[in-house]
Amino acid sequence: MSEGAYQRLWDSSHLTLQELLDQEQPLLEPVPDRERQSFQYRLSRLYLYYLGLLRRFDTLYDQMVQPQKRRLLRRLLDSVAGRVLELKDDLVRTDLCESHCLDQVLQDLKLTPAELEVPIPKYFLLEQSSILKERGLMLAEILSRMERLSSEESFPEMHRTEAVILLQRAERARQGRLRANFMREIRKEEERDWRIREDGRHKFSQDQAAIAIQKVWKGYLQRMRTQQDRQREMEFIGMLPLRNHVEHLGLLSQACLWEDVRRLHQVEKEQEFQLAITKTHDSLKEMEGPDMKEKMKEQIRQWFIECHALTGRFPDYPDESLGGSYLIFADKTPEQVKMELEAQAQDSKKKDQEKNKEKEKEKKEKKKKGKAEKNRRGEADTMLKVLPSKFIPVINAGHEEYINLWKNQYDSTHPNQSFDSETLQVEKRKEVEQEIRLQVDELMRQELKNLRLAVDREEARPLKAPKKKTGKKTGKKKKEKDLTPDRSVESLFEELVLSGFLKKNETVALKDYVGDFLYLGSTLSFANKLPMPSLFDIRQNMALYGVLRLGSPDIHSMAPLIRSILLVGPSGMGKKMLVKAVCTETGANLFDLSPSNLQGKYPGKTGAQMLVHIVFKVARLLQPSVIWIGNAEKNFYKKVPKEEKEMDPKRIKKDLAKALRLLNPGDRVMLIGTTNRPQLAEINGLCRTYERILFMPRPDYASRYVLWKQMIEAQGVQMAQSLDVSALAKVSDGYTPGHILHAIRSVLTQRRLLQLSKRPLVASEFLGHLAKLEPVYREEEESLKDWYFKTPLGKKRMKLSKDQDAEEAKLAKEKKKRK
């Protein structure tokens, strides 16, 4: 795409943004609970539109070259991503569920399920690539040292004669296998010759032979033509992949190459812009700075004189906390400035008097309003509304900046995509004025003091800064006591690596967690059946709760705070894979605090406290970071099994809860727990520690179909018509993605891959390997569902469904009475 195409995309994006901003205000009005469905529909529409906008702004920020436009796009991209997270939070409060049935909304908006995919901004990894490389090298160096030590200890030397005997044995076995295969082929040829001699050959005439050959050849040609026609038809309707896959890959690689070229141009233009910033700042300070300084001094002196003429005394100089001389420069007369300063002093006295009167009134009114408030609270709880957004003001400011500066500027204005010098000068002039104003304030305060002494013979009267409003005392968070003040981050990092708590993350993309959309979600909900989340929904939730928050400090500091996530589901559902994917997409460090990894390390209460402190300290200093706890239920056992008492899995429970509470907005640290047996844990403690609980049921038919198809293709096999994927998806009901992957790897060995050209894959080959695996039985899944509906969000969901059933039953009775 050209720069003009990106500019047109930017223009159309802002048209969409203006429409969305107009729809924001009506959502702030409370809605009664009976209109829950319509309210949820409006929220879902807005959520989908913002997702599309996020995708566009990500493309624009990744490919636009002009540095000033990119700065605005970065603010818009982060604020739109934050708004998506806020809307997701509102949807959860409305639906009382972590997954949402958006199939009807997609159908009404004429969108595909691909539009629901949460785009992960590319700058998450691109802009911290150098930091990640340094950290990776440091980790690799420590691990290589560990490997050298372990290899020296674990591999004893073998004697030369023993090694020779071992090699001879292996070579003789190989030669024996080759000779056996050779003799088998000779035996088969001899048997074939013997049969021919016994049966005798059927003799054809020349014409009969020609007819037989023609018949076979014509049949072959017709079958090939029919097969080609069918192939072209299936490709045309999109039921089979295109055969010119190589050409398609070539075009994609060429497009990626152009994208990389544009990113190099971005770096060049950014360097030019940084040089221009320093030059413009220095030149403005040198050329216009003295004039600004003198002008400000004259203006302040004139204000001194006018105030003295009006009141007979010199005014108090505005305090820096109130804005300093900025109040004087804000086009106000000396009388107005004086009145404002006096009013601020009087307001504090009036407020103290009013507070005393209000307290007396409140005591009398509390008794009268007690009963009325209870009724109102009940009504307020049933009202639905969207919480005020922190990101909408930022989006509004960015949208106005685009309209004022960039809307009507085209490629002809900046043909080389260089910076706009006029806009840069306006921005830097404001900064220079602010710097000079601070210097002038210091000088003029001293001058005012001298004037008072010389003219009025009066000592300086410093203006008292307004008292801070003291509201109700809230419980302040205690600062964490640093248990390792003398240790450097590098030494703590190395200690955690050597102890096995900081691990090298495997590269796993979030898109590799394969699953399809739930197409019948709305149908099931209308039929009063609670739809279970699909693998697609789980992937989206991890992108929203984990990746978007950890990827950007600006998003994390303003978005709804989520410190911890718990993934609940049968083994083989890909819980650990999702943890690795979050680390890969955000470049986060991976800390392992699983109970099995704690055994024998940092013993005692002080040891556990020190371990948790070091992990969270390093995680904060080297953020983003993910702290993973496998078998998270063990930290909250109702009763510790006898075989695990030595492990003491509950020893970090209290310290973990304290450390989590100390995480604030801006601390990009997330705790992710995984469990397949949550029933063994105390549910209250588990739910207090983990703020979001994501339930992962067995994959449905659509997800299983996509899993079989994509996992087989990932092994380098092109899908053939002989392989019935639909039948495999039907038969594998109850099996997890881990089971399916195990079956595929068992069948598609290196030898089987070489035979594919002669013997295509058939569905029956996988059945034997699937039969050997233990599926997830319905009883196991039902027990997990029952546990999930005992969580706080699950209880609310069940209560809502019961209330809805009761209302429907009531309406049905009323209809019968009318008849």
ChimeraX attribute file (.defattr): number of C-alpha atoms within 10 A of each C-alpha:
attribute: neighborCount
match mode: 1-to-1
recipient: residues
	/A:1	9
	/A:2	8
	/A:3	17
	/A:4	12
	/A:5	10
	/A:6	17
	/A:7	18
	/A:8	12
	/A:9	15
	/A:10	22
	/A:11	17
	/A:12	13
	/A:13	17
	/A:14	19
	/A:15	11
	/A:16	15
	/A:17	19
	/A:18	13
	/A:19	11
	/A:20	17
	/A:21	14
	/A:22	9
	/A:23	13
	/A:24	16
	/A:25	11
	/A:26	10
	/A:27	16
	/A:28	14
	/A:29	12
	/A:30	14
	/A:31	17
	/A:32	14
	/A:33	16
	/A:34	13
	/A:35	11
	/A:36	16
	/A:37	12
	/A:38	11
	/A:39	20
	/A:40	20
	/A:41	16
	/A:42	13
	/A:43	19
	/A:44	21
	/A:45	17
	/A:46	17
	/A:47	22
	/A:48	22
	/A:49	18
	/A:50	20
	/A:51	20
	/A:52	17
	/A:53	23
	/A:54	26
	/A:55	19
	/A:56	19
	/A:57	24
	/A:58	21
	/A:59	18
	/A:60	22
	/A:61	25
	/A:62	21
	/A:63	22
	/A:64	22
	/A:65	24
	/A:66	21
	/A:67	23
	/A:68	18
	/A:69	18
	/A:70	19
	/A:71	12
	/A:72	16
	/A:73	22
	/A:74	18
	/A:75	19
	/A:76	24
	/A:77	25
	/A:78	24
	/A:79	25
	/A:80	24
	/A:81	30
	/A:82	27
	/A:83	25
	/A:84	25
	/A:85	20
	/A:86	22
	/A:87	21
	/A:88	22
	/A:89	17
	/A:90	20
	/A:91	22
	/A:92	16
	/A:93	17
	/A:94	19
	/A:95	18
	/A:96	19
	/A:97	17
	/A:98	20
	/A:99	22
	/A:100	20
	/A:101	23
	/A:102	21
	/A:103	20
	/A:104	15
	/A:105	16
	/A:106	17
	/A:107	11
	/A:108	9
	/A:109	12
	/A:110	8
	/A:111	13
	/A:112	11
	/A:113	15
	/A:114	9
	/A:115	14
	/A:116	20
	/A:117	18
	/A:118	22
	/A:119	19
	/A:120	19
	/A:121	24
	/A:122	15
	/A:123	16
	/A:124	17
	/A:125	17
	/A:126	13
	/A:127	10
	/A:128	12
	/A:129	13
	/A:130	11
	/A:131	12
	/A:132	16
	/A:133	11
	/A:134	11
	/A:135	14
	/A:136	14
	/A:137	11
	/A:138	14
	/A:139	17
	/A:140	13
	/A:141	13
	/A:142	15
	/A:143	18
	/A:144	11
	/A:145	11
	/A:146	13
	/A:147	12
	/A:148	10
	/A:149	11
	/A:150	11
	/A:151	10
	/A:152	10
	/A:153	9
	/A:154	8
	/A:155	8
	/A:156	8
	/A:157	7
	/A:158	8
	/A:159	8
	/A:160	9
	/A:161	9
	/A:162	10
	/A:163	11
	/A:164	10
	/A:165	11
	/A:166	11
	/A:167	12
	/A:168	12
	/A:169	11
	/A:170	11
	/A:171	11
	/A:172	11
	/A:173	12
	/A:174	11
	/A:175	10
	/A:176	12
	/A:177	10
	/A:178	12
	/A:179	11
	/A:180	10
	/A:181	10
	/A:182	11
	/A:183	10
	/A:184	11
	/A:185	10
	/A:186	10
	/A:187	10
	/A:188	11
	/A:189	10
	/A:190	10
	/A:191	10
	/A:192	10
	/A:193	10
	/A:194	12
	/A:195	10
	/A:196	10
	/A:197	9
	/A:198	8
	/A:199	8
	/A:200	9
	/A:201	8
	/A:202	5
	/A:203	8
	/A:204	10
	/A:205	7
	/A:206	8
	/A:207	9
	/A:208	11
	/A:209	12
	/A:210	11
	/A:211	11
	/A:212	11
	/A:213	12
	/A:214	12
	/A:215	11
	/A:216	10
	/A:217	12
	/A:218	11
	/A:219	12
	/A:220	11
	/A:221	11
	/A:222	11
	/A:223	12
	/A:224	12
	/A:225	12
	/A:226	11
	/A:227	12
	/A:228	12
	/A:229	12
	/A:230	12
	/A:231	17
	/A:232	15
	/A:233	13
	/A:234	14
	/A:235	14
	/A:236	12
	/A:237	8
	/A:238	10
	/A:239	10
	/A:240	15
	/A:241	13
	/A:242	15
	/A:243	11
	/A:244	8
	/A:245	10
	/A:246	10
	/A:247	11
	/A:248	12
	/A:249	11
	/A:250	11
	/A:251	12
	/A:252	11
	/A:253	12
	/A:254	12
	/A:255	13
	/A:256	12
	/A:257	12
	/A:258	13
	/A:259	16
	/A:260	14
	/A:261	12
	/A:262	16
	/A:263	17
	/A:264	13
	/A:265	17
	/A:266	21
	/A:267	13
	/A:268	14
	/A:269	20
	/A:270	19
	/A:271	13
	/A:272	14
	/A:273	20
	/A:274	12
	/A:275	11
	/A:276	16
	/A:277	17
	/A:278	11
	/A:279	12
	/A:280	18
	/A:281	17
	/A:282	15
	/A:283	13
	/A:284	17
	/A:285	20
	/A:286	11
	/A:287	10
	/A:288	14
	/A:289	18
	/A:290	13
	/A:291	12
	/A:292	17
	/A:293	15
	/A:294	12
	/A:295	12
	/A:296	21
	/A:297	17
	/A:298	12
	/A:299	13
	/A:300	20
	/A:301	15
	/A:302	13
	/A:303	21
	/A:304	19
	/A:305	15
	/A:306	18
	/A:307	20
	/A:308	14
	/A:309	11
	/A:310	11
	/A:311	11
	/A:312	11
	/A:313	16
	/A:314	21
	/A:315	21
	/A:316	19
	/A:317	23
	/A:318	22
	/A:319	18
	/A:320	13
	/A:321	8
	/A:322	12
	/A:323	11
	/A:324	17
	/A:325	21
	/A:326	15
	/A:327	17
	/A:328	20
	/A:329	13
	/A:330	9
	/A:331	10
	/A:332	12
	/A:333	14
	/A:334	19
	/A:335	13
	/A:336	13
	/A:337	19
	/A:338	18
	/A:339	11
	/A:340	13
	/A:341	18
	/A:342	12
	/A:343	11
	/A:344	13
	/A:345	15
	/A:346	11
	/A:347	12
	/A:348	14
	/A:349	10
	/A:350	10
	/A:351	11
	/A:352	10
	/A:353	11
	/A:354	10
	/A:355	11
	/A:356	10
	/A:357	11
	/A:358	10
	/A:359	11
	/A:360	10
	/A:361	11
	/A:362	12
	/A:363	10
	/A:364	10
	/A:365	11
	/A:366	11
	/A:367	10
	/A:368	11
	/A:369	11
	/A:370	10
	/A:371	10
	/A:372	10
	/A:373	12
	/A:374	11
	/A:375	10
	/A:376	10
	/A:377	11
	/A:378	10
	/A:379	12
	/A:380	14
	/A:381	10
	/A:382	14
	/A:383	16
	/A:384	22
	/A:385	19
	/A:386	22
	/A:387	13
	/A:388	12
	/A:389	17
	/A:390	15
	/A:391	20
	/A:392	16
	/A:393	11
	/A:394	16
	/A:395	21
	/A:396	16
	/A:397	13
	/A:398	19
	/A:399	20
	/A:400	13
	/A:401	13
	/A:402	18
	/A:403	12
	/A:404	10
	/A:405	11
	/A:406	15
	/A:407	15
	/A:408	10
	/A:409	10
	/A:410	13
	/A:411	11
	/A:412	9
	/A:413	11
	/A:414	12
	/A:415	9
	/A:416	11
	/A:417	19
	/A:418	18
	/A:419	19
	/A:420	15
	/A:421	13
	/A:422	9
	/A:423	12
	/A:424	16
	/A:425	17
	/A:426	10
	/A:427	14
	/A:428	19
	/A:429	18
	/A:430	11
	/A:431	15
	/A:432	17
	/A:433	18
	/A:434	13
	/A:435	13
	/A:436	17
	/A:437	19
	/A:438	15
	/A:439	12
	/A:440	20
	/A:441	21
	/A:442	12
	/A:443	12
	/A:444	17
	/A:445	18
	/A:446	12
	/A:447	13
	/A:448	19
	/A:449	19
	/A:450	16
	/A:451	16
	/A:452	17
	/A:453	13
	/A:454	10
	/A:455	10
	/A:456	12
	/A:457	11
	/A:458	14
	/A:459	10
	/A:460	16
	/A:461	11
	/A:462	12
	/A:463	13
	/A:464	11
	/A:465	13
	/A:466	13
	/A:467	8
	/A:468	7
	/A:469	7
	/A:470	6
	/A:471	6
	/A:472	6
	/A:473	6
	/A:474	6
	/A:475	6
	/A:476	6
	/A:477	8
	/A:478	8
	/A:479	7
	/A:480	11
	/A:481	8
	/A:482	11
	/A:483	12
	/A:484	13
	/A:485	7
	/A:486	7
	/A:487	9
	/A:488	10
	/A:489	15
	/A:490	10
	/A:491	10
	/A:492	16
	/A:493	21
	/A:494	17
	/A:495	15
	/A:496	18
	/A:497	18
	/A:498	15
	/A:499	13
	/A:500	17
	/A:501	22
	/A:502	22
	/A:503	16
	/A:504	16
	/A:505	17
	/A:506	12
	/A:507	14
	/A:508	17
	/A:509	15
	/A:510	22
	/A:511	13
	/A:512	13
	/A:513	19
	/A:514	18
	/A:515	23
	/A:516	21
	/A:517	20
	/A:518	23
	/A:519	15
	/A:520	13
	/A:521	21
	/A:522	19
	/A:523	14
	/A:524	14
	/A:525	13
	/A:526	9
	/A:527	8
	/A:528	13
	/A:529	12
	/A:530	15
	/A:531	16
	/A:532	21
	/A:533	23
	/A:534	25
	/A:535	26
	/A:536	21
	/A:537	23
	/A:538	22
	/A:539	21
	/A:540	20
	/A:541	17
	/A:542	20
	/A:543	23
	/A:544	20
	/A:545	22
	/A:546	28
	/A:547	25
	/A:548	27
	/A:549	28
	/A:550	29
	/A:551	25
	/A:552	19
	/A:553	18
	/A:554	16
	/A:555	24
	/A:556	22
	/A:557	16
	/A:558	18
	/A:559	24
	/A:560	19
	/A:561	16
	/A:562	20
	/A:563	23
	/A:564	22
	/A:565	22
	/A:566	25
	/A:567	27
	/A:568	26
	/A:569	23
	/A:570	23
	/A:571	17
	/A:572	19
	/A:573	23
	/A:574	20
	/A:575	24
	/A:576	18
	/A:577	18
	/A:578	23
	/A:579	24
	/A:580	23
	/A:581	27
	/A:582	26
	/A:583	26
	/A:584	20
	/A:585	23
	/A:586	26
	/A:587	25
	/A:588	27
	/A:589	25
	/A:590	23
	/A:591	24
	/A:592	20
	/A:593	22
	/A:594	20
	/A:595	21
	/A:596	16
	/A:597	16
	/A:598	21
	/A:599	14
	/A:600	11
	/A:601	14
	/A:602	14
	/A:603	15
	/A:604	12
	/A:605	12
	/A:606	9
	/A:607	14
	/A:608	20
	/A:609	19
	/A:610	17
	/A:611	21
	/A:612	17
	/A:613	21
	/A:614	20
	/A:615	21
	/A:616	23
	/A:617	20
	/A:618	20
	/A:619	24
	/A:620	16
	/A:621	13
	/A:622	17
	/A:623	22
	/A:624	22
	/A:625	26
	/A:626	27
	/A:627	23
	/A:628	24
	/A:629	23
	/A:630	22
	/A:631	18
	/A:632	26
	/A:633	27
	/A:634	26
	/A:635	24
	/A:636	21
	/A:637	19
	/A:638	13
	/A:639	11
	/A:640	18
	/A:641	11
	/A:642	8
	/A:643	7
	/A:644	13
	/A:645	11
	/A:646	11
	/A:647	17
	/A:648	19
	/A:649	23
	/A:650	15
	/A:651	19
	/A:652	19
	/A:653	17
	/A:654	13
	/A:655	16
	/A:656	18
	/A:657	14
	/A:658	14
	/A:659	16
	/A:660	17
	/A:661	12
	/A:662	14
	/A:663	17
	/A:664	14
	/A:665	17
	/A:666	19
	/A:667	20
	/A:668	26
	/A:669	29
	/A:670	25
	/A:671	23
	/A:672	24
	/A:673	25
	/A:674	25
	/A:675	20
	/A:676	21
	/A:677	19
	/A:678	23
	/A:679	16
	/A:680	14
	/A:681	18
	/A:682	16
	/A:683	19
	/A:684	12
	/A:685	15
	/A:686	20
	/A:687	16
	/A:688	12
	/A:689	22
	/A:690	20
	/A:691	14
	/A:692	18
	/A:693	22
	/A:694	20
	/A:695	19
	/A:696	23
	/A:697	22
	/A:698	25
	/A:699	25
	/A:700	23
	/A:701	20
	/A:702	18
	/A:703	21
	/A:704	29
	/A:705	20
	/A:706	17
	/A:707	23
	/A:708	21
	/A:709	20
	/A:710	16
	/A:711	18
	/A:712	19
	/A:713	12
	/A:714	10
	/A:715	13
	/A:716	10
	/A:717	16
	/A:718	14
	/A:719	17
	/A:720	12
	/A:721	12
	/A:722	10
	/A:723	16
	/A:724	15
	/A:725	21
	/A:726	16
	/A:727	12
	/A:728	21
	/A:729	22
	/A:730	14
	/A:731	15
	/A:732	23
	/A:733	16
	/A:734	20
	/A:735	23
	/A:736	23
	/A:737	25
	/A:738	12
	/A:739	20
	/A:740	24
	/A:741	15
	/A:742	15
	/A:743	20
	/A:744	18
	/A:745	15
	/A:746	13
	/A:747	17
	/A:748	19
	/A:749	11
	/A:750	9
	/A:751	9
	/A:752	13
	/A:753	16
	/A:754	11
	/A:755	11
	/A:756	13
	/A:757	9
	/A:758	7
	/A:759	10
	/A:760	16
	/A:761	23
	/A:762	15
	/A:763	14
	/A:764	12
	/A:765	15
	/A:766	20
	/A:767	15
	/A:768	11
	/A:769	17
	/A:770	19
	/A:771	11
	/A:772	9
	/A:773	13
	/A:774	11
	/A:775	16
	/A:776	18
	/A:777	13
	/A:778	11
	/A:779	9
	/A:780	13
	/A:781	17
	/A:782	12
	/A:783	13
	/A:784	21
	/A:785	18
	/A:786	12
	/A:787	16
	/A:788	20
	/A:789	14
	/A:790	14
	/A:791	16
	/A:792	15
	/A:793	20
	/A:794	19
	/A:795	14
	/A:796	17
	/A:797	18
	/A:798	15
	/A:799	13
	/A:800	14
	/A:801	16
	/A:802	13
	/A:803	12
	/A:804	14
	/A:805	13
	/A:806	12
	/A:807	13
	/A:808	12
	/A:809	12
	/A:810	11
	/A:811	12
	/A:812	11
	/A:813	11
	/A:814	11
	/A:815	10
	/A:816	8
	/A:817	8
	/A:818	6
	/A:819	5
